[in-house]
């Protein structure tokens, strides 16, 4: 946990210990302290604040992933401005949560990110597409000849709604391996590198509307 507020770190630590999701928890008050911990300890996941003294979360994320690319980083911050979402995702963070997120959402994000998925808070999802369109000029030009199947559309919509692999498998009555296969095929067919790219593809091809990103039932506009 990387945050310059000791009281917040203590509170989050108490919450995470009760969930039994983690074996050990280390604390750092800024990015520099976090980097030193990464060098000395076997750490799998970092919960990263953004605005900190000495070294902020954006710079720390970039440096940590250069040292140990396998580490998963989730932003946990009070800031939801587009520039922060863009910078953290661009540097390699696999999740973005706000500090008012409920415990259940924090746990879901941890589980998904540790199993090579991505998770963005519902408040963050609504700005993801705008963030990437406004800030990233290197997004792929989607090939309209690469059609996706009806089954892939269903998986795509559920992915955009931040469902986990297990959730999608249960809802569509298919195996987790099948979900993962669809996800990899979707990334390949759309030329995307992450979930943000898939969301952009879905909206640009009128498969979904921004308004249904937070609904529970899969549906699409273009059958």
Backbone as a ProteinNet text record, in pm:
[ID]
protein_1_A
[PRIMARY]
XXXXXXXXXXXXXXXXXXXXXXXXXXXXXXXXXXXXXXXXXXXXXXXXXXXXXXXXXXXXXXXXXXXXXXXXXXXXXXXXXXXXXXXXXXXXXXXXXXXXXXXXXXXXXXXXXXXXXXXXXXXXXXXXXXXXXXXXXXXXXXXXXXXXXXXXXXXXXXXXXXXXXXXXXXXXXXXXXXXXXXXXXXXXXXXXXXXXXXXXXXXXXXXXXXXXXXXXXXXXXXX
[TERTIARY]
84.9	0	88.5	71.6	153.5	62.2	72.5	-13.9	52.9	45.2	112.5	27.1	-87	-171.6	-171.2	-98.5	-87.3	-222	-314.2	-444.9	-520.5	-512.9	-579.3	-514.8	-381.5	-312.5	-353.5	-362.1	-399.3	-540.4	-632	-770.3	-782.4	-715.1	-720.1	-653.4	-544.6	-475.8	-567.3	-639	-732.2	-841.7	-888.8	-993.5	-941.3	-823.5	-769.5	-731.9	-683	-648.9	-772.8	-885.6	-1009.5	-1062	-1023.9	-1072.6	-994.3	-877.6	-789.1	-740.9	-740.3	-692.6	-540.3	-477.9	-334	-263.5	-138.9	-59.2	20.6	77.3	155.8	123.6	130.6	105.3	220.9	278.2	384.7	328.4	384.2	336.6	449.7	414.1	509.1	436.1	507.6	446.3	460.4	540.5	557	619.9	638	690.3	831.3	916.7	1054.8	1059.9	980.6	975.4	922.7	825.8	768.5	874.2	954	1057.3	1158.6	1196.9	1291.1	1231.5	1102.9	1036.5	1032.9	1003.7	996.8	1130.6	1237.3	1370.9	1404.2	1346.1	1383	1284.8	1157.9	1054.2	987.3	930.9	855.1	711.9	681.6	551.2	479.4	353.2	274.5	186.2	138.4	37.9	67.5	48.3	66.2	-63.3	-112.1	-224	-161.6	-174.7	-95.9	-180.6	-146.8	-207	-137.3	-191.6	-132.2	-55.9	-123.6	-63.7	11.3	145.8	230.5	358.2	421.6	549.1	662.6	776.1	897.6	885.5	786	761.6	615.4	546	402.5	375.3	248.5	210.5	235.4	224.1	247.1	392.7	484	626.7	667.3	613.4	646.5	600.1	481.4	429.7	523.7	567.9	658.8	789.6	846.5	975.5	963.1	854	833.9	822.1	747.8	728.2	854.2	945.9	1075.1	1160.2	1148.3	1223.9	1166	1033.8	966.4	837.7	844.9	727.7	609.9	634.1	526.3	435.3	477	395.5	267.9	157	29	7.5	-34.5	-55.7	-198.4	-263	-397.2	-390.6	-436.9	-444.8	-559.2	-532.7	-635.7	-622.9	-711.5	-693.8	-827.6	-823.8	-945.4	-962.8	-862.7	-865.7	-923.7	-1018	-1079.4	-1066.4	-973.7	-954.7	-899.9	-941.7	-896.8	-745.8	-670.5	-525.2	-463.1	-519.6	-465.1	-500.5	-623.7	-664.3	-575.5	-557	-474.1	-331.1	-269.8	-129.6	-106.4	-192.6	-173.7	-192.4	-295.1	-318.5	-206.1	-158.1	-50.6	79.3	103	224.5	217.9	98	89.9	3.1	-67.9	-158.3	-270.6	-310	-412.9	-549.2	-555.4	-682.1	-683	-801.5	-815	-939.1	-918	-1026	-1023.3	-1139.7	-1147.7	-1154.6	-1110.2	-1100.7	-1235.3	-1342.6	-1474.5	-1534.9	-1452.9	-1501.3	-1533.3	-1642.3	-1675.2	-1574.1	-1566.9	-1473.8	-1494.1	-1618.6	-1647.4	-1585.2	-1586.1	-1527.9	-1375.9	-1317.4	-1171.6	-1128.1	-1201.6	-1169.5	-1185.3	-1290.5	-1312.1	-1198.7	-1157.7	-1048.7	-919.2	-889.3	-767.7	-770.2	-880.7	-892.6	-877.2	-941.7	-935.5	-796.4	-735	-602.8	-498.1	-508.7	-412.9	-430.8	-542.6	-563.9	-557	-473.1	-441.6	-561.8	-654.7	-765.5	-745	-838.4	-831	-957.1	-944.6	-1064.1	-1056.8	-1164.3	-1174.7	-1304.6	-1296.7	-1415.8	-1523.8	-1649.7	-1760.8	-1754.8	-1707.1	-1695.1	-1585	-1485.7	-1374.5	-1412.3	-1491.1	-1530.1	-1593.3	-1674.9	-1750.4	-1661.5	-1537.1	-1447.9	-1335.5	-1329.4	-1219.2	-1209.2	-1321.7	-1319.1	-1277.6	-1335.1	-1300.1	-1152	-1103.2	-962.9	-872.7	-895.5	-807.6	-822.1	-942.9	-961.5	-898.1	-904.1	-851	-699.3	-643.4	-502.1	-413	-468.4	-385.4	-408.5	-309.1	-321	-269.5	-229.1	-172.4	-266.6	-393.7	-489.3	-503.6	-525.5	-535.5	-657.5	-644.7	-759.4	-823.6	-944	-1006.4	-1041.4	-1011.6	-1039.2	-1182.8	-1267.7	-1408.6	-1431.1	-1329.6	-1344.5	-1331.2	-1277	-1262	-1391	-1482.4	-1611.1	-1595	-1674.9	-1676.1	-1810.6	-1809.9	-1929.3	-2026.8	-2147.1	-2247.7	-2198.9	-2135.2	-2083.1	-1975.8	-1891.3	-1787.6	-1847.1	-1956.2	-2024.3	-2073.7	-2131.3	-2182.5	-2069.8	-1957.1	-1841.5	-1787.9	-1780.7	-1729.6	-1810.6	-1942.1	-2027.5	-2008.5	-2000.3	-1981.5	-1843.4	-1743.1	-1610.8	-1616.5	-1686	-1699	-1771.5	-1855.7	-1929.1	-1851.7	-1720.9	-1631.2	-1667.5	-1726.5	-1748.3	-1617.7	-1595.4	-1476.9	-1495.7	-1387.5	-1394.2	-1494.1	-1489.8	-1580.1	-1725.5	-1749.1	-1885.7	-1940.7	-1857.3	-1900.6	-1930.5	-1842.5	-1863	-1997	-2027.5	-2152.5	-2273.7	-2265.7	-2379.7	-2408.4	-2303.8	-2321.8	-2320.9	-2301.8	-2302.5	-2194.3	-2074.8	-1959.1	-1844.3	-1735.2	-1621.7	-1535.9	-1457.1	-1364.6	-1261.6	-1220.1	-1124.1	-1183	-1311.9	-1377.8	-1384.1	-1412.9	-1415.6	-1277.8	-1173.3	-1037.9	-1001.3	-1047.2	-1020.1	-1090.9	-1216.3	-1289.9	-1220.8	-1174.9	-1110.1	-983.1	-899.8	-777.9	-809.2	-912.3	-951.4	-1005	-1079	-1130.6	-1017.5	-917.4	-802.8	-732.6	-717.3	-649.6	-731	-860	-944.2	-962.1	-963.8	-986.9	-857.6	-744.2	-617.5	-599.1	-669.4	-662.6	-554	-505.5	-405.9	-460.6	-577.2	-633.8	-784.7	-844.5	-988.7	-1036.7	-959.9	-1000.3	-1018.1	-926.7	-937.6	-1062.6	-1099.2	-1220.4	-1345.5	-1346.3	-1460.9	-1475.8	-1364.9	-1368	-1420.5	-1370.7	-1416.7	-1567.2	-1615.6	-1758	-1845.4	-1802.3	-1881.3	-1872.3	-1753.1	-1737.5	-1812.6	-1828.5	-1900.3	-2045.9	-2091.2	-2231.8	-2280.3	-2190.6	-2229.9	-2288.7	-2242.3	-2293.3	-2300.9	-2374.1	-2375	-2311.4	-2256.9	-2195.1	-2294.5	-2421.7	-2523.9	-2545.4	-2505	-2527.6	-2402.5	-2294.4	-2173.7	-2195.5	-2294	-2315.7	-2438.5	-2502.6	-2617.9	-2573.4	-2663.4	-2626.2	-2653	-2741.9	-2780.6	-2713.8	-2648	-2582.4	-2683.7	-2657	-2741.7	-2659.7	-2694.8	-2619.1	-2712.5	-2662.5	-2745.9	-2750.6	-2637.3	-2627.3	-2624	-2735.9	-2741.2	-2681.2
-118.2	0	123.1	205	325.2	446.1	514	629.3	713.2	844.6	930.8	961.1	895.1	913.4	786	783.4	662.6	610.5	700	656.5	579.4	628.3	557.2	420.9	415.6	287.5	188	235.3	146.5	92.8	180.8	138.3	35.9	61.2	-32.3	-164.5	-156.6	-278.7	-366	-304.5	-380	-445.7	-373.1	-428	-548	-534.5	-640.9	-764.8	-745.2	-859.7	-944	-878.1	-950.6	-1028.8	-987.3	-1057.2	-1184.9	-1198.9	-1314.3	-1323.5	-1211.8	-1210.2	-1205.6	-1156.6	-1133.1	-1202.7	-1238.6	-1304.6	-1202.5	-1104.7	-1000.8	-865.4	-761.7	-625.8	-535.8	-468.3	-370.7	-231	-132.7	4.7	97.2	194.4	297.7	430.8	537.3	669.1	749.5	698.4	766.5	669.9	715.7	630.4	581	666.2	625.5	510.8	520.7	413.3	284.6	298.9	181.5	110.6	186.1	126.7	48.6	102.9	32.6	-98	-97.7	-220.8	-323.7	-277.6	-367.7	-438	-367.3	-423.8	-530.9	-519.3	-609.4	-722.2	-701.7	-797.5	-860.5	-979.6	-1047.8	-996.4	-901.9	-834.4	-861.3	-897.7	-930.9	-816.4	-736	-634.6	-504.7	-393.1	-261.4	-181.9	-129.1	-35.2	103.5	181.2	302.6	430	519.4	652.3	735.4	851	934.2	1053.4	1135.7	1259.8	1233.6	1223.4	1197.3	1278.9	1309.6	1382.1	1291.3	1350.1	1279.1	1218.5	1132.7	1074.3	1034.7	1085.2	1057.5	917.7	879.6	745.9	714.9	815.4	793.7	757.5	836.7	810.7	680.1	655.7	532.5	409.3	416.7	303.6	268.7	369.1	346.1	283	333.1	282.9	142	116.3	-16.8	-122.2	-92.5	-190.4	-212.1	-116.8	-138.2	-233.9	-223.2	-310.3	-451.3	-460.2	-590.2	-584.4	-615.3	-604.2	-692.1	-797.4	-889.6	-836.4	-731.2	-675.2	-614.4	-635.7	-577.1	-450	-344.3	-216.8	-169.2	-135.6	-78.8	61.3	159.3	294.4	299.5	355.2	373.9	517.6	601.9	745.4	817.1	943.7	1024.5	1100.1	1091.7	1168.4	1086.4	1147.4	1080.2	1165.7	1261.2	1346.9	1265.8	1297.8	1222.3	1207.6	1313.3	1304.8	1199.5	1180.4	1080	939	920.5	790.2	753	847.7	824.1	788.2	868.4	848.2	713.9	679.7	553.7	433.8	436.9	325.4	315.7	428.2	431.1	376.2	403.5	355.5	207.3	148.8	4	-42.1	49.2	7.9	-77.4	-181.6	-273.3	-247.9	-150.7	-119.7	23.4	77.5	215.3	223.5	245.5	254.7	390.3	433.8	554.8	516.1	607	574.6	555.2	595.1	571.1	438.9	357.1	227.2	136.3	58.9	-34.8	-149.1	-214.2	-325.1	-433.2	-461.8	-566.8	-535	-406.9	-368.4	-377.3	-338	-348.4	-493.9	-582.1	-725.1	-780.5	-740	-786.1	-739.4	-614.2	-560.6	-637.6	-665.6	-739.9	-878.2	-947.9	-1082.4	-1080.9	-983.8	-978.9	-942.7	-844	-800.5	-909.6	-981.5	-1088.8	-1208.5	-1214.5	-1322	-1266.4	-1164.4	-1107.1	-1045.3	-991	-915.5	-768.2	-684.3	-542.3	-502.3	-399.9	-351.7	-200.1	-132.3	11.3	41.5	125.9	166.2	213.4	191.5	231.3	380.4	460.9	605	632.6	545.2	562.7	512.9	405.8	349.5	453.5	539.4	635.4	738.6	753.4	850.3	782.9	648.8	579	610.4	600.4	621.7	764.2	860.8	1001	1024.2	963.5	978.9	935	814.5	761.9	835.6	879	951.6	1091.7	1154.5	1289.8	1291.9	1189.3	1193.9	1105.3	994.7	898.2	906.4	951	966	842.7	739.5	621	501.7	526.3	416.3	352.1	222.2	153.9	197.2	194	215.1	78.5	62.9	-68	-112.8	-237.4	-296.9	-349.3	-284.8	-323.4	-458.1	-509.5	-639.7	-754.3	-725	-826.4	-838.9	-918.5	-934.2	-1018.6	-988.9	-1071.9	-1143.9	-1259	-1342.7	-1294.1	-1349	-1314.8	-1352.1	-1468.1	-1511.2	-1415.1	-1368.3	-1273.7	-1139.3	-1099.2	-975.8	-984.1	-1098	-1114.4	-1103.9	-1168.6	-1161.9	-1019.5	-953.8	-817.1	-723.2	-731	-642.1	-668	-793.7	-826.4	-783.5	-790.7	-739.9	-588.9	-519.2	-373.6	-336.2	-425.9	-399.9	-445.7	-479.6	-514.6	-646.3	-737.7	-871.1	-949.7	-1032.5	-1117.4	-1234.3	-1304.3	-1423.3	-1524	-1544	-1639.8	-1595.5	-1466.2	-1412.6	-1433.3	-1404.2	-1418.8	-1564.6	-1652.2	-1795.2	-1841.5	-1794.1	-1834.5	-1777.4	-1649.9	-1585.4	-1642.4	-1680.6	-1729.8	-1882.7	-1947.3	-2093.6	-2154.7	-2098	-2149.6	-2161.9	-2222.9	-2240.8	-2114.7	-2104	-1991.3	-1992	-2110.8	-2120.3	-2063	-2088.4	-2034.4	-1882.6	-1827.8	-1682.1	-1623.2	-1684.4	-1634.4	-1642.7	-1749	-1762.6	-1653.3	-1625	-1516.8	-1382.2	-1361.2	-1233.6	-1213.4	-1315.6	-1304.2	-1283.2	-1351.7	-1336.1	-1195.9	-1141.7	-1005.9	-903.8	-920.4	-829.6	-835.9	-958.6	-976.1	-916.6	-948.1	-903.4	-751.7	-690.2	-545.7	-465	-533.2	-462.1	-388.3	-431.9	-365.6	-429.3	-353.4	-407.8	-421.3	-362.8	-371	-348	-345.1	-329.8	-197.4	-91.7	38.5	32.8	-37.8	-51.7	-127.1	-229.9	-306.2	-220.6	-137.4	-49	47.9	106.2	199.5	129.6	9.5	-66.8	-90.3	-131.9	-163.4	-41.9	73.3	195.3	245.1	243.7	293.6	208.4	79.3	-9.4	-27	59.4	63.2	-71.4	-141.6	-265.8	-236.5	-128	-84.7	67.4	118.9	261.9	282.6	401.2	431.1	409.2	434.7	424.9	283.4	179.6	43.7	-19.7	58.5	3	-43.2	15.3	-18.4	-104.5	-151.4	-237.2	-381	-464.9	-601.2	-703	-669.9	-767.5	-739.3	-840.1	-817.5	-786.7	-682.9	-650	-571.4	-571	-493.2	-429.7	-322.3	-242.8	-301.3	-355.6	-406	-558.3	-620.8	-766.8	-827.4
0	0	0	-102.3	-116.6	-104.3	9.3	35.9	143.7	131.2	228.3	351.7	365	482.7	566	678.2	761.1	810.8	841.1	891	783.2	659.1	549.4	528.8	533.1	515.4	623.4	745	855.9	836.7	795.8	775.8	665.2	552.8	441	477.8	552.3	594	678.3	771.3	856.1	772.8	672.2	585.4	507.3	448.1	363.8	444.5	565.6	650.6	678.4	700.1	730.8	610.1	489.9	370.8	342.4	404.1	382	237	167.8	29.1	21	126.7	122	237.9	214	317.5	399.1	328.7	395.6	332.9	414.5	366.1	408	309.4	335.5	310.4	377.1	363.2	319.1	234.4	192.6	187.3	224.9	230.6	102.9	8.5	-120.1	-220	-341.6	-446.1	-421.6	-364.6	-337.8	-237.8	-131.9	-32.4	-95.4	-184.2	-250.3	-334.8	-406.8	-491.7	-408.6	-293.5	-206.1	-154.9	-122.8	-79	-191.4	-311.5	-427.1	-448.7	-426	-446.4	-342.8	-222.8	-113.2	-88.1	-119.8	-81.8	-204.5	-184.1	-289.7	-285.8	-372	-372.4	-504.7	-495	-613.9	-661	-566.4	-598.1	-523.8	-591.2	-529.3	-543.7	-430.4	-431.4	-425.8	-533	-550.9	-547.1	-454	-454.9	-562.5	-594.7	-700.1	-642.8	-564.9	-515.5	-386.1	-396.5	-279.7	-289.1	-175.7	-178.2	-225.7	-256	-297.1	-437.3	-456.1	-588	-597.7	-699.2	-710.6	-766.7	-769.9	-810.6	-956.5	-1042.4	-1186	-1211.5	-1157.1	-1176	-1109.6	-989.9	-917.6	-994.1	-1053.5	-1131.7	-1245.7	-1318.5	-1431.3	-1384.8	-1276	-1226.8	-1170.5	-1098	-1039.5	-1148.3	-1254	-1360.5	-1443.8	-1441.2	-1505.9	-1423.4	-1292	-1201.6	-1201.2	-1192.1	-1184.8	-1266.7	-1395.3	-1484	-1444.4	-1367.5	-1331.3	-1221	-1153.6	-1045.8	-1103.1	-1033.8	-1072.2	-990.3	-1057	-987.8	-1008.9	-897.1	-898.8	-839.7	-913.7	-858.4	-758.3	-642	-540	-492.3	-540	-522.8	-512.5	-476.1	-474.5	-605.7	-693.7	-817.5	-932.6	-1004.1	-1119.1	-1245.8	-1244.3	-1359.8	-1477.2	-1600.2	-1718.2	-1727.7	-1694.9	-1712.8	-1622.6	-1501.6	-1411.2	-1457.8	-1502.8	-1555.1	-1672.9	-1762.3	-1880.4	-1841.5	-1755.9	-1720.7	-1652	-1556.2	-1483.7	-1575.6	-1659.4	-1750.6	-1853.3	-1900.7	-1999.1	-1940.3	-1812.8	-1747.2	-1713.8	-1719.4	-1696.8	-1582.5	-1515.4	-1408.1	-1466.2	-1396.8	-1445	-1381.4	-1292.5	-1229.1	-1179.7	-1159.4	-1112.7	-1024.9	-896.1	-798.2	-729.9	-683.9	-603.5	-455.8	-370.6	-228.6	-160.8	-226.3	-168.1	-215.9	-283.9	-331.6	-213.5	-220.2	-112.7	-106.7	7.6	25.7	-79.9	-112.6	-210.9	-346.5	-384.9	-513.4	-509	-397.2	-382.1	-392.6	-327.2	-332.1	-473.1	-541.3	-678.3	-768.7	-752.7	-834.3	-809.8	-684.7	-651	-715.6	-699	-756.7	-908	-974.4	-1120.2	-1169.6	-1108.2	-1152.6	-1129.6	-1019.3	-991.5	-1084.7	-1154.2	-1251.7	-1394.7	-1410.2	-1542	-1613.6	-1536.2	-1592	-1554.9	-1593.9	-1560.3	-1486.3	-1404	-1333.9	-1316.9	-1359.2	-1341.4	-1266.6	-1167.7	-1093.8	-1189.5	-1151.9	-1239	-1272.3	-1179.7	-1206.1	-1308.2	-1311	-1404	-1543.3	-1549.5	-1679	-1770.9	-1711.7	-1792.5	-1861.5	-1814.7	-1878.6	-1957.1	-1953.2	-2018.3	-2167.6	-2236.7	-2380.7	-2413.7	-2344.7	-2368.4	-2338.2	-2230.8	-2193.2	-2306.6	-2357.7	-2460.6	-2592.8	-2625.4	-2749.8	-2744.1	-2627.3	-2613.2	-2598.3	-2531	-2496	-2581.8	-2630.9	-2701	-2851	-2923.1	-3068.4	-3141.9	-3066.7	-3129.9	-3121.9	-3095	-3089.2	-3226.7	-3231	-3360.5	-3439.4	-3572	-3659.5	-3682	-3630.5	-3630.8	-3772.7	-3800	-3930	-3931.3	-4008.6	-4010.7	-4078.6	-4148	-4212.9	-4113.3	-3996.2	-3893.3	-3813.8	-3861.9	-3795.7	-3669.6	-3568.7	-3449.2	-3442.9	-3380	-3375.9	-3269.4	-3272.3	-3172.2	-3033.1	-3020.7	-2890.8	-2840.8	-2932.7	-2893.7	-2853.7	-2920	-2881.4	-2736.6	-2701.4	-2565.8	-2463.5	-2494.2	-2404.7	-2398.6	-2513.3	-2519.6	-2431	-2439.3	-2360	-2211.2	-2172.7	-2031.6	-1982.7	-2068.5	-2033.6	-2011	-2099.8	-2087	-1957.9	-1908.3	-1784.5	-1661.6	-1680.2	-1570.8	-1501	-1573.8	-1519.9	-1525.1	-1426.2	-1424.9	-1519.8	-1546.2	-1631.6	-1576.6	-1445	-1381.4	-1392.1	-1374.5	-1385.2	-1526.8	-1625.9	-1764.7	-1796.7	-1750.1	-1774.5	-1717.4	-1597.1	-1532.7	-1605.8	-1644.6	-1709.4	-1848.2	-1918.4	-2055.4	-2062.7	-1947.4	-1940.1	-2029.3	-2017.4	-2089.5	-1990.2	-2031	-1940.7	-1933.6	-1827.3	-1813.3	-1925.8	-1967.9	-2078.6	-2207.3	-2227.7	-2347.1	-2340.4	-2222.9	-2204.9	-2236.6	-2182.6	-2206.8	-2355	-2420.5	-2563.3	-2642.5	-2605.4	-2671.5	-2647.5	-2525	-2491.8	-2575	-2583.3	-2662.3	-2809.8	-2858.8	-2998.8	-3024.6	-2927.6	-2941.1	-2946.7	-2861.6	-2863.1	-2998.3	-3049.9	-3178.9	-3293	-3297.1	-3408.6	-3410.6	-3291.1	-3284.4	-3282.2	-3268.6	-3260.8	-3130.5	-3026.7	-2896.1	-2810.5	-2713.4	-2621.1	-2479.8	-2454.4	-2320.5	-2325	-2206.6	-2196.6	-2253.6	-2233.9	-2286.8	-2438.1	-2505.1	-2649.7	-2690.8	-2615	-2644.5	-2626	-2521.6	-2498.6	-2614.8	-2658.1	-2771.2	-2896.2	-2921.1	-3038.2	-3031.5	-2915.4	-2900.4	-2924.9	-2876.5	-2893.6	-3037.7	-3096	-3232.5	-3333.5	-3303.8	-3394.7	-3353.9	-3262.5	-3221.1	-3169	-3101.7	-3035.8	-2898.6	-2838	-2709	-2707.1	-2611.4	-2583	-2446.6	-2424.3	-2296.1	-2182.5	-2210.1	-2105.6	-2054.3	-2132.8	-2085.6	-2025.5	-2013.7	-1955.7	-1812.5	-1744.6	-1605.4	-1583.5	-1690.6	-1674	-1654.2	-1604.8	-1568.8	-1679	-1772.5	-1872.9	-2006.7	-2066.9	-2195.9	-2304.4	-2381.9	-2494.1	-2592.5	-2717.9	-2815.6	-2914.9	-2975.3	-3062.7	-3202.9	-3247	-3383.8	-3382.1	-3414.9	-3412.2	-3538.8
[MASK]
+++++++++++++++++++++++++++++++++++++++++++++++++++++++++++++++++++++++++++++++++++++++++++++++++++++++++++++++++++++++++++++++++++++++++++++++++++++++++++++++++++++++++++++++++++++++++++++++++++++++++++++++++++++++++++++++

